[in-house]
Amino acid sequence: DEDCLQAKGRREATIFGALSMTAHFAGAVFAAATFFGLGFAGLTTRNCESVCQASDALDQGVCIDDCFNVTIKDQPESLRLYIR
């Protein structure tokens, strides 16, 4: 087209811009598919910080560690298979 003929190097910039856009789009689609798959496989989440703040635990760090461990152990087997 006429714009590419008037300004030298513009076609290259367009090509590199399109390649960059394609790479970013592919990354976003892959991330979305990964998180959708985690939810579909049965990922259960828990806000351990708010759970421990609402409890009367003396040591918040230990409470949060225990909460994380329970959250990990409560995950369904289907999620373990998805991650592998």
N, CA and C atoms as a LAMMPS dump frame, in Angstrom:
ITEM: TIMESTEP
0
ITEM: NUMBER OF ATOMS
252
ITEM: BOX BOUNDS ff ff ff
-5.0000000000000000e+02 5.0000000000000000e+02
-5.0000000000000000e+02 5.0000000000000000e+02
-5.0000000000000000e+02 5.0000000000000000e+02
ITEM: ATOMS id mol type element x y z
1 1 1 N 0.819 -1.176 0
2 1 2 C 0 0 0
3 1 3 C 0.867 1.245 0
4 2 1 N 0.266 2.397 -0.177
5 2 2 C 1.01 3.644 -0.371
6 2 3 C 1.805 4.067 0.852
7 3 1 N 1.301 3.812 2.038
8 3 2 C 2.006 4.225 3.25
9 3 3 C 3.352 3.527 3.374
10 4 1 N 3.407 2.282 3.013
11 4 2 C 4.658 1.54 3.117
12 4 3 C 5.679 2.021 2.099
13 5 1 N 5.228 2.509 0.96
14 5 2 C 6.155 2.983 -0.059
15 5 3 C 6.721 4.353 0.288
16 6 1 N 5.976 5.176 0.991
17 6 2 C 6.438 6.528 1.336
18 6 3 C 7.4 6.525 2.516
19 7 1 N 7.161 5.722 3.51
20 7 2 C 8.009 5.709 4.703
21 7 3 C 8.796 4.405 4.737
22 8 1 N 10.114 4.511 4.615
23 8 2 C 10.953 3.319 4.612
24 8 3 C 10.933 2.681 5.995
25 9 1 N 10.867 1.359 6.017
26 9 2 C 10.912 0.62 7.268
27 9 3 C 9.57 0.452 7.941
28 10 1 N 8.555 1.076 7.456
29 10 2 C 7.25 0.986 8.108
30 10 3 C 6.641 -0.408 7.965
31 11 1 N 6.869 -1.044 6.835
32 11 2 C 6.326 -2.388 6.639
33 11 3 C 6.947 -3.357 7.639
34 12 1 N 8.252 -3.214 7.886
35 12 2 C 8.909 -4.078 8.859
36 12 3 C 8.32 -3.853 10.249
37 13 1 N 8.083 -2.624 10.607
38 13 2 C 7.507 -2.329 11.917
39 13 3 C 6.111 -2.928 12.042
40 14 1 N 5.358 -2.908 10.974
41 14 2 C 4.022 -3.496 10.994
42 14 3 C 4.098 -4.999 11.183
43 15 1 N 5.031 -5.624 10.489
44 15 2 C 5.186 -7.076 10.611
45 15 3 C 5.611 -7.441 12.027
46 16 1 N 6.608 -6.734 12.572
47 16 2 C 7.069 -7.037 13.931
48 16 3 C 5.984 -6.738 14.963
49 17 1 N 5.215 -5.706 14.733
50 17 2 C 4.098 -5.4 15.631
51 17 3 C 3.047 -6.492 15.61
52 18 1 N 2.758 -6.99 14.421
53 18 2 C 1.774 -8.072 14.296
54 18 3 C 2.285 -9.352 14.95
55 19 1 N 3.568 -9.645 14.784
56 19 2 C 4.138 -10.835 15.428
57 19 3 C 4.101 -10.7 16.948
58 20 1 N 4.41 -9.522 17.444
59 20 2 C 4.37 -9.288 18.88
60 20 3 C 2.947 -9.417 19.416
61 21 1 N 1.984 -8.86 18.684
62 21 2 C 0.586 -8.954 19.092
63 21 3 C 0.138 -10.415 19.111
64 22 1 N 0.553 -11.176 18.123
65 22 2 C 0.187 -12.589 18.055
66 22 3 C 0.779 -13.366 19.228
67 23 1 N 2.017 -13.072 19.579
68 23 2 C 2.653 -13.751 20.702
69 23 3 C 1.949 -13.421 22.013
70 24 1 N 1.599 -12.162 22.214
71 24 2 C 0.895 -11.773 23.443
72 24 3 C -0.506 -12.387 23.491
73 25 1 N -1.171 -12.425 22.372
74 25 2 C -2.507 -13.019 22.318
75 25 3 C -2.449 -14.508 22.625
76 26 1 N -1.455 -15.191 22.071
77 26 2 C -1.303 -16.625 22.329
78 26 3 C -1.021 -16.881 23.808
79 27 1 N -0.207 -16.039 24.427
80 27 2 C 0.064 -16.173 25.851
81 27 3 C -1.182 -15.971 26.685
82 28 1 N -1.994 -14.986 26.323
83 28 2 C -3.233 -14.729 27.057
84 28 3 C -4.218 -15.886 26.899
85 29 1 N -4.32 -16.44 25.708
86 29 2 C -5.226 -17.574 25.48
87 29 3 C -4.751 -18.791 26.266
88 30 1 N -3.447 -19.031 26.268
89 30 2 C -2.904 -20.17 27.013
90 30 3 C -3.154 -20.011 28.509
91 31 1 N -2.944 -18.822 29.053
92 31 2 C -3.188 -18.581 30.476
93 31 3 C -4.665 -18.757 30.814
94 32 1 N -5.537 -18.237 29.968
95 32 2 C -6.97 -18.378 30.209
96 32 3 C -7.383 -19.843 30.168
97 33 1 N -6.855 -20.593 29.223
98 33 2 C -7.19 -22.013 29.125
99 33 3 C -6.669 -22.777 30.339
100 34 1 N -5.492 -22.401 30.829
101 34 2 C -4.928 -23.055 32.008
102 34 3 C -5.797 -22.82 33.23
103 35 1 N -6.195 -21.565 33.464
104 35 2 C -7.007 -21.266 34.638
105 35 3 C -8.421 -21.818 34.503
106 36 1 N -8.952 -21.843 33.304
107 36 2 C -10.253 -22.468 33.094
108 36 3 C -10.167 -23.962 33.407
109 37 1 N -9.092 -24.585 32.983
110 37 2 C -8.892 -26 33.251
111 37 3 C -8.769 -26.291 34.739
112 38 1 N -8.078 -25.407 35.474
113 38 2 C -7.974 -25.586 36.925
114 38 3 C -9.349 -25.544 37.579
115 39 1 N -10.171 -24.602 37.16
116 39 2 C -11.52 -24.506 37.707
117 39 3 C -12.372 -25.689 37.308
118 40 1 N -12.25 -26.118 36.072
119 40 2 C -13.032 -27.256 35.579
120 40 3 C -12.618 -28.544 36.288
121 41 1 N -11.336 -28.659 36.65
122 41 2 C -10.838 -29.853 37.331
123 41 3 C -11.219 -29.867 38.807
124 42 1 N -11.726 -28.745 39.327
125 42 2 C -12.225 -28.741 40.702
126 42 3 C -11.375 -28.005 41.71
127 43 1 N -10.57 -27.045 41.27
128 43 2 C -9.75 -26.277 42.199
129 43 3 C -10.622 -25.6 43.249
130 44 1 N -10.282 -25.81 44.51
131 44 2 C -10.965 -25.111 45.592
132 44 3 C -9.979 -24.15 46.229
133 45 1 N -10.432 -22.941 46.473
134 45 2 C -9.556 -21.927 47.046
135 45 3 C -10.096 -21.472 48.389
136 46 1 N -9.218 -20.874 49.156
137 46 2 C -9.577 -20.394 50.478
138 46 3 C -8.656 -19.216 50.795
139 47 1 N -9.206 -18.141 51.346
140 47 2 C -8.405 -16.991 51.749
141 47 3 C -7.909 -17.253 53.166
142 48 1 N -6.728 -17.823 53.276
143 48 2 C -6.2 -18.234 54.574
144 48 3 C -5.921 -17.04 55.481
145 49 1 N -5.54 -15.928 54.907
146 49 2 C -5.252 -14.758 55.734
147 49 3 C -6.504 -14.273 56.444
148 50 1 N -7.616 -14.186 55.737
149 50 2 C -8.847 -13.715 56.384
150 50 3 C -9.403 -14.759 57.349
151 51 1 N -9.225 -16.05 57.032
152 51 2 C -9.669 -17.11 57.942
153 51 3 C -8.901 -17.023 59.248
154 52 1 N -7.594 -16.81 59.173
155 52 2 C -6.772 -16.747 60.382
156 52 3 C -7.003 -15.446 61.158
157 53 1 N -7.299 -14.361 60.473
158 53 2 C -7.594 -13.118 61.181
159 53 3 C -8.918 -13.217 61.921
160 54 1 N -9.862 -13.955 61.369
161 54 2 C -11.16 -14.11 62.015
162 54 3 C -11.093 -15.09 63.188
163 55 1 N -10.098 -15.966 63.184
164 55 2 C -9.971 -16.928 64.281
165 55 3 C -9.191 -16.277 65.425
166 56 1 N -9.152 -16.963 66.536
167 56 2 C -8.409 -16.437 67.686
168 56 3 C -7.064 -17.154 67.846
169 57 1 N -6.415 -17.43 66.704
170 57 2 C -5.112 -18.092 66.725
171 57 3 C -4.055 -17.144 67.274
172 58 1 N -3.175 -17.686 68.097
173 58 2 C -2.13 -16.859 68.699
174 58 3 C -1.034 -16.516 67.695
175 59 1 N -0.63 -17.486 66.898
176 59 2 C 0.431 -17.265 65.915
177 59 3 C -0.177 -17.303 64.517
178 60 1 N -0.271 -16.14 63.874
179 60 2 C -0.893 -16.047 62.55
180 60 3 C -0.099 -16.82 61.5
181 61 1 N 1.224 -16.836 61.627
182 61 2 C 2.054 -17.549 60.651
183 61 3 C 1.789 -19.041 60.657
184 62 1 N 1.684 -19.618 61.834
185 62 2 C 1.399 -21.048 61.95
186 62 3 C -0.008 -21.337 61.439
187 63 1 N -0.955 -20.464 61.775
188 63 2 C -2.332 -20.642 61.309
189 63 3 C -2.398 -20.628 59.785
190 64 1 N -1.691 -19.691 59.163
191 64 2 C -1.703 -19.589 57.698
192 64 3 C -1.04 -20.815 57.074
193 65 1 N 0.071 -21.27 57.645
194 65 2 C 0.723 -22.479 57.131
195 65 3 C -0.201 -23.689 57.218
196 66 1 N -0.863 -23.843 58.356
197 66 2 C -1.806 -24.954 58.516
198 66 3 C -2.957 -24.85 57.526
199 67 1 N -3.457 -23.635 57.331
200 67 2 C -4.556 -23.419 56.384
201 67 3 C -4.13 -23.789 54.964
202 68 1 N -2.916 -23.382 54.557
203 68 2 C -2.414 -23.731 53.228
204 68 3 C -2.299 -25.244 53.067
205 69 1 N -1.794 -25.906 54.105
206 69 2 C -1.653 -27.364 54.032
207 69 3 C -3.006 -28.047 53.908
208 70 1 N -4.005 -27.569 54.655
209 70 2 C -5.349 -28.137 54.561
210 70 3 C -5.938 -27.876 53.173
211 71 1 N -5.71 -26.681 52.64
212 71 2 C -6.218 -26.344 51.309
213 71 3 C -5.616 -27.271 50.25
214 72 1 N -4.335 -27.538 50.367
215 72 2 C -3.675 -28.431 49.41
216 72 3 C -4.219 -29.846 49.538
217 73 1 N -4.398 -30.319 50.764
218 73 2 C -4.887 -31.684 50.974
219 73 3 C -6.35 -31.843 50.564
220 74 1 N -7.119 -30.759 50.571
221 74 2 C -8.541 -30.829 50.224
222 74 3 C -8.808 -30.815 48.723
223 75 1 N -7.776 -30.695 47.904
224 75 2 C -7.982 -30.647 46.463
225 75 3 C -8.413 -32.018 45.949
226 76 1 N -9.319 -32.039 44.983
227 76 2 C -9.785 -33.339 44.469
228 76 3 C -8.716 -34.036 43.623
229 77 1 N -8.893 -35.321 43.466
230 77 2 C -7.943 -36.116 42.681
231 77 3 C -7.924 -35.667 41.215
232 78 1 N -9.057 -35.199 40.712
233 78 2 C -9.107 -34.74 39.316
234 78 3 C -8.161 -33.566 39.081
235 79 1 N -7.984 -32.718 40.076
236 79 2 C -7.057 -31.598 39.939
237 79 3 C -5.622 -32.099 39.906
238 80 1 N -5.313 -33.089 40.701
239 80 2 C -3.959 -33.655 40.694
240 80 3 C -3.638 -34.255 39.32
241 81 1 N -4.619 -34.904 38.722
242 81 2 C -4.409 -35.465 37.388
243 81 3 C -4.246 -34.37 36.336
244 82 1 N -4.993 -33.283 36.47
245 82 2 C -4.892 -32.168 35.521
246 82 3 C -3.517 -31.516 35.576
247 83 1 N -3 -31.353 36.775
248 83 2 C -1.705 -30.692 36.932
249 83 3 C -0.57 -31.548 36.374
250 84 1 N -0.698 -32.847 36.513
251 84 2 C 0.357 -33.726 35.98
252 84 3 C 0.33 -33.688 34.493
